[in-house]
Each structure stands twice: as structure tokens, then as C-alpha cells.
Amino acid sequence: MTDRYCGFIVTLDRETRKDDADATIKAIGQIKGVISVKPVESRIEIHIAREQVKRELCDRMLEILK
């Protein structure tokens, strides 16, 4: 027996304005088997988490270079 999937999460490489993302949303919706595409709005928590990860990576890289 093989695993079955009921959906996928697609992550964009950067935050995108709604009007710029419309073509991407439509394209994903045209993939065979896709019945729904719901964008996730960016929130301040996402920005904070991203900045924390950047800081942690920079600190680690600095330690390696030392």
C-alpha cells in the first residue's frame, strides 16, 4: 500500500503582492487534480521569524569564520 496525499503546501521565495500573484494562483489552479488554491497572507509573525533565522545564520557563519 502506498501513501496518499490530499494536498500540497507551496512556499514562495519572497512575499508577493496580490495583484502580482494572480497569475501564479491561476496557473496552480490549472494543474490536474487541483480543486482549490488559497493564498496565505503575510503577517508580522512571519517577518519576525524570518529575521530571527537570518540573525542566527549570520551568527553561526561569523563563528565559523573566526
C-alpha positions in Angstrom: 0.0 0.0 0.0 1.3 3.5 -0.9 0.9 6.8 0.9 -1.9 9.1 -0.4 -1.8 12.9 -0.5 -4.7 15.2 -0.1 -2.8 18.4 -0.7 0.5 20.3 -1.0 1.9 23.4 0.5 3.7 25.7 -1.9 6.1 28.3 -0.4 7.1 31.4 -2.4 10.7 32.6 -2.4 9.5 36.1 -1.3 6.4 38.0 -0.3 4.4 38.9 -3.4 1.7 41.5 -3.9 -1.8 40.1 -4.5 -2.1 41.6 -8.0 1.3 40.2 -8.9 0.4 36.7 -7.6 -2.9 36.4 -9.5 -1.2 34.7 -12.5 0.6 32.2 -10.2 -2.6 31.4 -8.4 -4.4 30.8 -11.7 -1.5 28.6 -13.0 -1.5 26.4 -9.9 -5.3 26.1 -10.2 -4.9 24.7 -13.8 -2.8 21.8 -12.6 -4.6 18.5 -12.9 -6.3 17.5 -9.7 -6.2 21.0 -8.1 -9.6 22.0 -6.8 -8.7 24.9 -4.7 -5.9 27.5 -4.3 -6.0 29.7 -1.2 -3.2 32.2 -0.7 -1.8 32.8 2.8 -1.5 36.4 3.8 1.9 37.5 5.2 1.8 38.6 8.8 4.3 40.3 11.1 5.0 37.0 12.8 6.4 35.6 9.5 8.6 38.6 9.1 9.9 38.3 12.7 10.6 34.6 12.3 12.5 35.2 9.1 14.6 37.9 10.7 15.4 35.7 13.7 16.6 32.9 11.3 18.7 35.3 9.4 20.4 36.6 12.6 21.0 33.0 13.8 22.6 32.0 10.4 24.8 35.2 10.4 26.0 34.5 13.9 26.8 30.9 13.0 28.7 31.9 9.9 30.7 34.5 11.8 31.7 31.9 14.4 32.9 29.6 11.5 34.9 32.4 10.0 36.6 33.2 13.3 
